[in-house]
Amino acid sequence: MSRLFSLVYSLAATVLAGSALVAVLVAGWVSAPAIVAALATGAALAAPVAYAVARHLEQQ
């Protein structure tokens, strides 16, 4: 499952971090700490999402 988790995490982290970055930029927060926080939050939220998706795919 670790290979599947890694693959799903790489996709989920990209999507979530990118979405958070777009949200921060649209809100007008263009400072470096806001951008880094958005990217870190997206990467952190991707871990449980990737685990759940990988576990679901493994059970099928």
Buried (B, 14 or more C-beta within 10 A) or exposed (E): EEEBBEBBBEEBBEEBBEEBBEEBEEEEEEEEEBBEBBBEBBBEBBBEBBBEBBEEEEEE
